[in-house]
Amino acid sequence: AQSVTQLDSHVSVSEGTPVLLRCNYSSSYSPSLFWYVQHPNKGLQLLLKYTSAATLVKGINGFEAEFKKSETSFHLTKPSAHMSDAAEYFCVVSLPWAGTALIFGKGTTLSVSS
Amino acid sequence: DGGITQSPKYLFRKEGQNVTLSCEQNLNHDAMYWYRQDPGQGLRLIYYSQIVNDFQKGDIAEGYSVSREKKESFPLTVTSAQKNPTAFYLCASSIEAAGKVSGYTFGSGTRLTVV
């Protein structure tokens, strides 16, 4: 069975400081991995995805994530937080074939203070 | 513009009533999904459909029903058997390329409240 664990339910940073949101996965197969962001009462927006190409994946809004197979991790980072980054972030795993639903982590709420 | 439309955005239901949430996509995607979101629990899969006239139960299908009569539409009915229906419901669709999923698109959600 595959699953995904987000290690922190809540992360607080100051504006201008780095962001690290941690995610570990377990899968018997080579998964596709995603990070989604959700602002209050909104749908989900894709930040970035890993699909077995380059292990360092760059996404929108300055976010990036590194796939580390040896650590089964896919942590999300950003060098400098902005107030508009405050939202909930989901690490998501999917088996790499058709018709497969996404498996979501429980989410990490990012707070950014001025 | 192509996308997924969920309606209504907010929905109120009296206890004991059935209610249907709409999900329409014009992306020509084959697969569609319904997720339920509760605080601190992430998203959990209710039902999904890979092709027209076929659908599969997800992790929390009890108290819900779906239909897939058209490729573009995947309505979700929350029945009176669902004991705790108050939640945020998200619809999604996915496209395949060479037999693999290459992207997912989410709707903007429907917030259902039982009053």
Interface residues (C-beta under 8 A of the other chain):
Chain A: S9 S32 F34 Y36 N41 K42 G43 L44 Q45 L46 T51 F90 S94 P96 W97 A98 G99 T100 A101 L102 F104 G105 K106 G107
Chain B: Q6 D30 A31 Y33 Y35 G40 Q41 G42 L43 R44 L45 Y48 Q50 G58 F88 L90 A92 S94 E96 G99 K100 V101 S102 G103 Y104 F106 G107 S108 G109 R111
